[in-house]
Every structure is written in C-alpha cells, then in structure tokens.
Amino acid sequence: MSEGMSKAICRFFGLEDQELTAFFIRLHNTLSTSSFQAVPIEERAIFIPQCLRAADCPAHLTPEGLVCRRCGRCEVGENIDRLEEIGYKVWIAPGSTLIKRMFKKYHPQAIIGVGCLMEVKEGIDMCDKAGVVAMGVVTIKDGCVETLVSWPDVYDVALLGTDAEKTVV
C-alpha cells in the first residue's frame, strides 16, 4: 500500500498524519531491531540534530558538522562523550547534506537518527534506499531551537546488541 493511500485511510478514520508517521517509525524500528543489533558498535553512527543545542551555543561548523565545545549549556556534549566511549561515531548535523557526506566518507553500516518526526522519517527513507540499517529516535519537543530528546531513549537504541543493553542508563 502506498504512503498516500495509507494517509488517506488514516484521515478517514480520524488519525493525523503525525500519528501515522510516528507509527511508521516505531514499526520500522521494531522490524529493524535484529539487523541493527547484528552490526558491531564500531560500524554504527549517530546523527544528532543541531536544534538540541542551546540557543547561545558556541559550537563551530566544520565540514563534519558542528563541533561541540562541551560548554555545559545543554546536554549534548556530555552525551556525545558517553556515546563515543561506547564506540559510536557521533555527528551534530546542521542538515541532511552532512549526513549524506558522512555516509560517503565513513560508510557506517547502521545509523541512529535523532530528530523531529519528519526528519527521522526522511532519514530512515534515505538509509533504506542506501541499504543502511536505520533506527530513529524522535525528539520530545520540536521547534528547531532548543528542542529536547529523551536521552534514555537514545541509549535504549544505542545499546541494542551490547552487554549493556539491559542496563539502565
């Protein structure tokens, strides 16, 4: 069934497009879990949206995304450190162009994309077309500036297939 047809049916039953998109992301994550778990951490990457940082963030833009200065104004820096300690390559992405560039340069076999509903859905679609296993974590506050994500949700996905998977972060 096409996405357009699915949306039409959902609207008929009173469901919003956002609810359908959230459902598809959850379904995709569920169906991708075993494939994701099979990919070694060293071959995984996480893309964090720039909107999670503080409005007065001093990070600077490089060809590989924003570089966090660990200023403490938001939770991004401490979580990048923890994710890198686990073995992930982590990028703060100002947009999808960076994600495509890092795909080509580093060839990750599995991706965790963090972002708003539409960004995560588009990222999952892009990964599916590229043959890369993708998992999405949707932000809990949208708005493009000082958004929020549940970091425990990020770690629930990041730790899949590891000895620490059952550990509370």
TORPA-4810 file (N, C-alpha, C, O; in nm, 3 decimals):
<nodes>
NODE_1_0.086_-0.117_0.000_0.000_0.000_0.000_0.090_0.124_0.000_0.190_0.128_0.072_M
NODE_2_0.057_0.221_-0.079_0.137_0.343_-0.087_0.118_0.429_0.037_0.019_0.416_0.110_S
NODE_3_0.216_0.517_0.059_0.208_0.607_0.174_0.087_0.699_0.161_0.018_0.726_0.259_E
NODE_4_0.061_0.747_0.039_-0.053_0.836_0.017_-0.184_0.767_0.049_-0.273_0.827_0.109_G
NODE_5_-0.196_0.641_0.008_-0.317_0.563_0.036_-0.332_0.541_0.186_-0.441_0.551_0.241_M
NODE_6_-0.220_0.510_0.252_-0.223_0.489_0.397_-0.270_0.615_0.469_-0.353_0.608_0.560_S
NODE_7_-0.218_0.730_0.426_-0.258_0.856_0.489_-0.406_0.884_0.466_-0.475_0.931_0.556_K
NODE_8_-0.455_0.855_0.346_-0.597_0.877_0.317_-0.685_0.790_0.406_-0.786_0.837_0.458_A
NODE_9_-0.647_0.665_0.423_-0.725_0.575_0.509_-0.721_0.625_0.654_-0.824_0.625_0.722_I
NODE_10_-0.605_0.666_0.699_-0.593_0.717_0.837_-0.678_0.842_0.857_-0.743_0.856_0.960_C
NODE_11_-0.676_0.931_0.761_-0.759_1.052_0.772_-0.907_1.016_0.778_-0.985_1.077_0.851_R
NODE_12_-0.945_0.915_0.701_-1.084_0.870_0.700_-1.125_0.826_0.841_-1.238_0.850_0.884_F
NODE_13_-1.033_0.763_0.913_-1.062_0.716_1.048_-1.027_0.819_1.155_-1.034_0.789_1.274_F
NODE_14_-0.989_0.940_1.114_-0.964_1.048_1.208_-0.824_1.053_1.265_-0.800_1.123_1.363_G
NODE_15_-0.731_0.981_1.205_-0.593_0.985_1.253_-0.515_1.094_1.180_-0.534_1.115_1.060_L
NODE_16_-0.431_1.163_1.252_-0.348_1.269_1.195_-0.226_1.210_1.125_-0.181_1.100_1.157_E
NODE_17_-0.173_1.286_1.028_-0.052_1.243_0.958_0.062_1.217_1.055_0.139_1.123_1.037_D
NODE_18_0.073_1.301_1.159_0.182_1.283_1.256_0.170_1.150_1.330_0.271_1.085_1.357_Q
NODE_19_0.048_1.110_1.362_0.029_0.982_1.428_0.071_0.867_1.338_0.133_0.771_1.384_E
NODE_20_0.039_0.878_1.211_0.078_0.776_1.115_0.230_0.771_1.100_0.289_0.663_1.097_L
NODE_21_0.292_0.887_1.090_0.438_0.893_1.077_0.505_0.832_1.199_0.600_0.755_1.186_T
NODE_22_0.457_0.866_1.318_0.513_0.810_1.442_0.496_0.658_1.444_0.586_0.586_1.486_A
NODE_23_0.381_0.610_1.398_0.357_0.466_1.391_0.455_0.399_1.297_0.512_0.295_1.329_F
NODE_24_0.476_0.458_1.179_0.569_0.400_1.082_0.711_0.396_1.137_0.784_0.300_1.113_F
NODE_25_0.752_0.498_1.209_0.886_0.499_1.269_0.899_0.388_1.373_0.998_0.315_1.374_I
NODE_26_0.798_0.376_1.460_0.801_0.268_1.560_0.803_0.131_1.493_0.878_0.043_1.534_R
NODE_27_0.721_0.114_1.390_0.717_-0.013_1.317_0.853_-0.042_1.252_0.905_-0.153_1.261_L
NODE_28_0.908_0.058_1.186_1.039_0.042_1.122_1.145_0.003_1.225_1.224_-0.089_1.200_H
NODE_29_1.147_0.072_1.340_1.243_0.038_1.445_1.226_-0.106_1.491_1.324_-0.179_1.507_N
NODE_30_1.103_-0.148_1.511_1.076_-0.284_1.556_1.126_-0.386_1.454_1.190_-0.485_1.490_T
NODE_31_1.096_-0.360_1.327_1.137_-0.453_1.221_1.288_-0.452_1.198_1.343_-0.549_1.146_L
NODE_32_1.355_-0.344_1.235_1.500_-0.330_1.212_1.586_-0.369_1.331_1.708_-0.374_1.321_S
NODE_33_1.523_-0.398_1.444_1.599_-0.422_1.567_1.701_-0.533_1.552_1.817_-0.513_1.588_T
NODE_34_1.663_-0.648_1.502_1.760_-0.759_1.495_1.873_-0.729_1.398_1.987_-0.766_1.425_S
NODE_35_1.846_-0.663_1.288_1.952_-0.624_1.195_2.046_-0.524_1.258_2.168_-0.532_1.242_S
NODE_36_1.988_-0.428_1.332_2.070_-0.327_1.400_2.159_-0.392_1.505_2.278_-0.360_1.514_F
NODE_37_2.103_-0.483_1.584_2.180_-0.550_1.689_2.300_-0.625_1.633_2.402_-0.639_1.700_Q
NODE_38_2.288_-0.674_1.511_2.394_-0.754_1.449_2.512_-0.670_1.402_2.619_-0.725_1.373_A
NODE_39_2.496_-0.539_1.393_2.604_-0.452_1.346_2.693_-0.415_1.465_2.644_-0.364_1.566_V
NODE_40_2.824_-0.438_1.453_2.914_-0.400_1.563_2.910_-0.249_1.587_2.892_-0.170_1.494_P
NODE_41_2.925_-0.211_1.713_2.920_-0.069_1.752_3.014_0.015_1.666_2.979_0.126_1.626_I
NODE_42_3.133_-0.037_1.637_3.232_0.039_1.561_3.184_0.075_1.420_3.241_0.163_1.355_E
NODE_43_3.082_0.006_1.373_3.029_0.032_1.238_2.896_0.107_1.244_2.824_0.115_1.145_E
NODE_44_2.863_0.163_1.361_2.740_0.239_1.379_2.772_0.388_1.394_2.883_0.425_1.433_R
NODE_45_2.675_0.470_1.361_2.690_0.615_1.375_2.560_0.674_1.428_2.452_0.617_1.410_A
NODE_46_2.573_0.788_1.493_2.456_0.860_1.543_2.462_1.002_1.491_2.564_1.070_1.499_I
NODE_47_2.349_1.046_1.436_2.336_1.184_1.391_2.240_1.256_1.485_2.124_1.218_1.500_F
NODE_48_2.292_1.360_1.549_2.215_1.440_1.643_2.185_1.574_1.576_2.275_1.633_1.516_I
NODE_49_2.062_1.621_1.584_2.031_1.748_1.518_2.087_1.868_1.594_2.094_1.867_1.717_P
NODE_50_2.126_1.968_1.519_2.181_2.089_1.580_2.080_2.160_1.670_2.118_2.239_1.757_Q
NODE_51_1.952_2.133_1.650_1.849_2.201_1.729_1.847_2.159_1.876_1.779_2.223_1.956_C
NODE_52_1.918_2.054_1.913_1.924_2.012_2.054_2.015_2.102_2.137_2.007_2.102_2.260_L
NODE_53_2.099_2.177_2.072_2.194_2.261_2.146_2.127_2.388_2.198_2.018_2.424_2.155_R
NODE_54_2.194_2.454_2.289_2.144_2.579_2.346_2.144_2.688_2.239_2.223_2.685_2.145_A
NODE_55_2.054_2.784_2.255_2.044_2.893_2.158_2.173_2.974_2.151_2.207_3.028_2.045_A
NODE_56_2.245_2.983_2.262_2.370_3.058_2.263_2.492_2.966_2.256_2.597_2.996_2.313_D
NODE_57_2.478_2.856_2.187_2.583_2.755_2.173_2.705_2.812_2.100_2.691_2.876_1.995_C
NODE_58_2.826_2.789_2.156_2.947_2.838_2.091_3.011_2.739_1.993_3.122_2.762_1.945_P
NODE_59_2.941_2.628_1.962_2.997_2.529_1.870_3.029_2.594_1.736_2.964_2.691_1.695_A
NODE_60_3.129_2.540_1.668_3.163_2.593_1.537_3.140_2.487_1.430_3.153_2.367_1.454_H
NODE_61_3.105_2.535_1.312_3.073_2.448_1.200_3.200_2.408_1.126_3.284_2.492_1.094_L
NODE_62_3.211_2.277_1.098_3.323_2.224_1.021_3.265_2.141_0.907_3.143_2.121_0.902_T
NODE_63_3.348_2.093_0.817_3.297_2.005_0.710_3.233_1.876_0.764_3.161_1.807_0.691_P
NODE_64_3.260_1.843_0.891_3.199_1.724_0.951_3.094_1.760_1.056_3.072_1.686_1.151_E
NODE_65_3.030_1.874_1.038_2.922_1.914_1.126_2.967_2.010_1.234_3.079_2.062_1.231_G
NODE_66_2.878_2.032_1.328_2.910_2.121_1.440_3.000_2.047_1.538_2.981_1.928_1.564_L
NODE_67_3.098_2.117_1.592_3.187_2.059_1.692_3.152_2.119_1.827_3.168_2.239_1.850_V
NODE_68_3.104_2.032_1.916_3.063_2.075_2.049_3.185_2.116_2.130_3.288_2.049_2.127_C
NODE_69_3.172_2.225_2.203_3.281_2.274_2.287_3.267_2.231_2.433_3.348_2.270_2.518_R
NODE_70_3.166_2.151_2.463_3.143_2.100_2.599_3.130_2.215_2.699_3.188_2.212_2.807_R
NODE_71_3.052_2.316_2.661_3.037_2.436_2.744_2.940_2.414_2.861_2.939_2.493_2.955_C
NODE_72_2.859_2.308_2.856_2.766_2.279_2.963_2.632_2.351_2.953_2.549_2.339_3.043_G
NODE_73_2.610_2.425_2.845_2.483_2.497_2.829_2.368_2.405_2.790_2.251_2.443_2.800_R
NODE_74_2.401_2.284_2.746_2.298_2.185_2.710_2.354_2.047_2.743_2.465_2.035_2.796_C
NODE_75_2.279_1.943_2.714_2.319_1.807_2.746_2.392_1.738_2.632_2.432_1.622_2.647_E
NODE_76_2.409_1.805_2.520_2.466_1.741_2.402_2.609_1.691_2.427_2.639_1.575_2.400_V
NODE_77_2.695_1.777_2.478_2.836_1.741_2.494_2.858_1.619_2.581_2.933_1.529_2.543_G
NODE_78_2.794_1.615_2.697_2.814_1.501_2.787_2.763_1.372_2.724_2.820_1.266_2.747_E
NODE_79_2.657_1.381_2.644_2.604_1.261_2.580_2.688_1.219_2.460_2.700_1.099_2.432_N
NODE_80_2.745_1.314_2.389_2.839_1.276_2.281_2.956_1.200_2.343_2.998_1.097_2.290_I
NODE_81_3.009_1.251_2.453_3.121_1.184_2.519_3.084_1.041_2.557_3.162_0.948_2.531_D
NODE_82_2.968_1.021_2.616_2.925_0.886_2.657_2.907_0.795_2.537_2.947_0.678_2.540_R
NODE_83_2.845_0.847_2.431_2.822_0.766_2.312_2.954_0.729_2.243_2.969_0.618_2.192_L
NODE_84_3.048_0.822_2.241_3.179_0.793_2.181_3.255_0.692_2.267_3.328_0.608_2.212_E
NODE_85_3.240_0.698_2.400_3.303_0.599_2.488_3.250_0.459_2.458_3.324_0.361_2.465_E
NODE_86_3.122_0.450_2.425_3.062_0.321_2.389_3.121_0.270_2.257_3.130_0.149_2.235_I
NODE_87_3.162_0.362_2.170_3.221_0.323_2.043_3.156_0.384_1.920_3.196_0.354_1.807_G
NODE_88_3.058_0.469_1.941_2.987_0.531_1.829_3.065_0.647_1.769_3.139_0.717_1.838_Y
NODE_89_3.047_0.667_1.639_3.087_0.790_1.573_2.964_0.880_1.581_2.855_0.839_1.541_K
NODE_90_2.980_1.001_1.633_2.866_1.090_1.656_2.888_1.221_1.582_2.996_1.281_1.589_V
NODE_91_2.785_1.266_1.512_2.790_1.395_1.445_2.672_1.481_1.488_2.562_1.431_1.509_W
NODE_92_2.697_1.610_1.501_2.589_1.707_1.519_2.562_1.762_1.379_2.645_1.832_1.322_I
NODE_93_2.447_1.729_1.327_2.415_1.759_1.187_2.335_1.887_1.173_2.227_1.900_1.231_A
NODE_94_2.387_1.982_1.093_2.309_2.101_1.064_2.204_2.076_0.955_2.118_2.161_0.931_P
NODE_95_2.212_1.960_0.889_2.115_1.928_0.784_2.149_1.795_0.718_2.250_1.732_0.750_G
NODE_96_2.063_1.753_0.624_2.079_1.622_0.561_2.199_1.615_0.467_2.247_1.505_0.438_S
NODE_97_2.249_1.728_0.419_2.366_1.725_0.332_2.486_1.667_0.406_2.562_1.589_0.349_T
NODE_98_2.503_1.704_0.532_2.612_1.649_0.611_2.597_1.498_0.626_2.694_1.424_0.615_L
NODE_99_2.476_1.454_0.651_2.452_1.310_0.669_2.493_1.235_0.544_2.560_1.132_0.553_I
NODE_100_2.454_1.283_0.428_2.491_1.218_0.302_2.643_1.217_0.284_2.700_1.117_0.240_K
NODE_101_2.708_1.327_0.318_2.853_1.336_0.304_2.924_1.238_0.397_3.022_1.175_0.357_R
NODE_102_2.876_1.224_0.520_2.938_1.133_0.615_2.913_0.987_0.577_2.998_0.902_0.601_M
NODE_103_2.796_0.957_0.517_2.769_0.823_0.462_2.880_0.786_0.364_2.941_0.680_0.373_F
NODE_104_2.903_0.878_0.269_3.000_0.851_0.164_3.142_0.838_0.218_3.219_0.756_0.170_K
NODE_105_3.176_0.918_0.317_3.312_0.918_0.370_3.340_0.800_0.464_3.446_0.739_0.455_K
NODE_106_3.245_0.769_0.553_3.272_0.671_0.658_3.202_0.535_0.640_3.239_0.439_0.706_Y
NODE_107_3.104_0.526_0.555_3.032_0.401_0.526_2.980_0.328_0.649_3.005_0.209_0.663_H
NODE_108_2.908_0.396_0.737_2.853_0.324_0.853_2.752_0.219_0.806_2.684_0.238_0.705_P
NODE_109_2.745_0.111_0.879_2.652_0.003_0.843_2.518_0.017_0.913_2.420_-0.045_0.873_Q
NODE_110_2.515_0.098_1.019_2.391_0.122_1.092_2.393_0.265_1.145_2.497_0.318_1.184_A
NODE_111_2.275_0.327_1.144_2.261_0.467_1.182_2.150_0.481_1.285_2.046_0.415_1.276_I
NODE_112_2.174_0.568_1.382_2.066_0.614_1.469_2.046_0.761_1.432_2.138_0.841_1.440_I
NODE_113_1.926_0.793_1.391_1.893_0.931_1.359_1.803_0.988_1.467_1.700_0.931_1.500_G
NODE_114_1.844_1.101_1.521_1.764_1.171_1.622_1.709_1.296_1.556_1.781_1.366_1.486_V
NODE_115_1.581_1.324_1.576_1.523_1.445_1.519_1.372_1.448_1.534_1.313_1.363_1.600_G
NODE_116_1.313_1.547_1.471_1.167_1.557_1.472_1.109_1.448_1.381_1.182_1.383_1.306_C
NODE_117_0.980_1.430_1.388_0.915_1.323_1.312_0.955_1.320_1.165_0.997_1.217_1.114_L
NODE_118_0.942_1.433_1.098_0.967_1.435_0.954_1.115_1.412_0.922_1.147_1.344_0.825_M
NODE_119_1.204_1.468_1.002_1.348_1.448_0.978_1.385_1.300_0.998_1.461_1.244_0.918_E
NODE_120_1.332_1.238_1.102_1.362_1.097_1.126_1.305_1.011_1.015_1.372_0.919_0.967_V
NODE_121_1.184_1.039_0.973_1.124_0.961_0.864_1.205_0.975_0.736_1.232_0.875_0.668_K
NODE_122_1.243_1.097_0.702_1.323_1.119_0.581_1.459_1.049_0.592_1.508_0.994_0.493_E
NODE_123_1.519_1.051_0.711_1.647_0.983_0.732_1.634_0.832_0.717_1.720_0.767_0.657_G
NODE_124_1.527_0.776_0.772_1.503_0.632_0.759_1.484_0.597_0.612_1.540_0.498_0.564_I
NODE_125_1.406_0.676_0.540_1.386_0.651_0.397_1.519_0.656_0.322_1.546_0.571_0.237_D
NODE_126_1.603_0.755_0.353_1.733_0.770_0.288_1.821_0.648_0.317_1.887_0.596_0.227_M
NODE_127_1.821_0.603_0.443_1.901_0.486_0.479_1.850_0.359_0.410_1.929_0.278_0.362_C
NODE_128_1.719_0.344_0.405_1.662_0.226_0.338_1.706_0.221_0.193_1.743_0.114_0.143_D
NODE_129_1.704_0.335_0.125_1.747_0.340_-0.016_1.895_0.308_-0.031_1.937_0.251_-0.132_K
NODE_130_1.974_0.344_0.070_2.119_0.322_0.066_2.158_0.183_0.119_2.276_0.146_0.115_A
NODE_131_2.061_0.108_0.169_2.091_-0.024_0.223_2.160_-0.021_0.358_2.234_-0.113_0.393_G
NODE_132_2.135_0.086_0.436_2.194_0.100_0.569_2.084_0.081_0.672_1.974_0.136_0.659_V
NODE_133_2.113_0.003_0.775_2.015_-0.020_0.882_1.997_0.110_0.959_2.094_0.174_0.999_V
NODE_134_1.872_0.150_0.979_1.844_0.276_1.048_1.745_0.256_1.161_1.652_0.177_1.152_A
NODE_135_1.769_0.330_1.267_1.677_0.337_1.380_1.654_0.485_1.407_1.747_0.565_1.397_M
NODE_136_1.532_0.522_1.441_1.500_0.661_1.466_1.459_0.686_1.610_1.390_0.605_1.671_G
NODE_137_1.503_0.800_1.662_1.461_0.846_1.794_1.404_0.986_1.774_1.475_1.078_1.733_V
NODE_138_1.276_1.002_1.803_1.206_1.127_1.778_1.219_1.219_1.900_1.206_1.175_2.014_V
NODE_139_1.244_1.345_1.872_1.253_1.444_1.980_1.119_1.456_2.051_1.014_1.430_1.993_T
NODE_140_1.125_1.495_2.178_1.002_1.509_2.256_0.953_1.653_2.256_0.844_1.682_2.304_I
NODE_141_1.036_1.743_2.204_0.995_1.882_2.187_1.050_1.928_2.053_1.170_1.919_2.027_K
NODE_142_0.963_1.977_1.968_1.003_2.026_1.836_1.024_2.177_1.843_1.010_2.238_1.949_D
NODE_143_1.055_2.235_1.730_1.062_2.379_1.722_1.189_2.433_1.659_1.201_2.554_1.641_G
NODE_144_1.283_2.348_1.626_1.406_2.386_1.557_1.507_2.462_1.643_1.620_2.484_1.598_C
NODE_145_1.471_2.503_1.764_1.564_2.571_1.854_1.542_2.513_1.994_1.429_2.505_2.043_V
NODE_146_1.651_2.473_2.058_1.645_2.416_2.193_1.537_2.309_2.207_1.456_2.312_2.299_E
NODE_147_1.538_2.215_2.114_1.446_2.102_2.123_1.498_2.006_2.230_1.606_2.025_2.286_T
NODE_148_1.421_1.904_2.257_1.458_1.807_2.361_1.444_1.666_2.308_1.357_1.637_2.226_L
NODE_149_1.530_1.578_2.355_1.519_1.436_2.327_1.529_1.363_2.459_1.592_1.411_2.554_V
NODE_150_1.469_1.248_2.466_1.485_1.163_2.584_1.616_1.086_2.564_1.622_0.991_2.486_S
NODE_151_1.720_1.128_2.634_1.848_1.059_2.621_1.839_0.913_2.660_1.905_0.831_2.596_W
NODE_152_1.760_0.873_2.762_1.744_0.730_2.787_1.689_0.654_2.664_1.728_0.540_2.641_P
NODE_153_1.601_0.717_2.586_1.552_0.653_2.463_1.666_0.635_2.363_1.674_0.533_2.295_D
NODE_154_1.753_0.735_2.354_1.868_0.725_2.263_1.956_0.607_2.306_1.999_0.527_2.223_V
NODE_155_1.983_0.595_2.436_2.067_0.487_2.486_1.999_0.350_2.473_2.066_0.250_2.452_Y
NODE_156_1.867_0.346_2.487_1.796_0.219_2.466_1.826_0.164_2.327_1.844_0.044_2.311_D
NODE_157_1.831_0.251_2.227_1.863_0.209_2.091_2.013_0.186_2.076_2.056_0.084_2.022_V
NODE_158_2.093_0.280_2.125_2.239_0.271_2.108_2.298_0.144_2.168_2.395_0.090_2.115_A
NODE_159_2.241_0.096_2.276_2.295_-0.020_2.345_2.241_-0.153_2.294_2.281_-0.259_2.344_L
NODE_160_2.152_-0.151_2.196_2.098_-0.275_2.140_2.211_-0.364_2.090_2.301_-0.318_2.018_L
NODE_161_2.207_-0.490_2.128_2.307_-0.585_2.083_2.436_-0.581_2.162_2.534_-0.644_2.123_G
NODE_162_2.439_-0.506_2.273_2.559_-0.499_2.356_2.531_-0.564_2.490_2.417_-0.592_2.525_T
NODE_163_2.638_-0.588_2.565_2.622_-0.644_2.700_2.549_-0.548_2.792_2.486_-0.590_2.889_D
NODE_164_2.558_-0.419_2.761_2.494_-0.317_2.844_2.349_-0.292_2.807_2.284_-0.205_2.864_A
NODE_165_2.297_-0.368_2.712_2.160_-0.344_2.662_2.056_-0.342_2.773_1.961_-0.264_2.765_E
NODE_166_2.070_-0.424_2.873_1.971_-0.434_2.979_1.997_-0.337_3.095_1.919_-0.328_3.189_K
NODE_167_2.111_-0.266_3.086_2.149_-0.174_3.192_2.072_-0.043_3.178_2.055_0.009_3.067_T
NODE_168_2.025_0.009_3.288_1.957_0.139_3.287_2.064_0.246_3.278_2.160_0.246_3.355_V
NODE_169_2.048_0.338_3.183_2.146_0.446_3.165_2.100_0.569_3.236_2.168_0.671_3.233_V
</nodes>
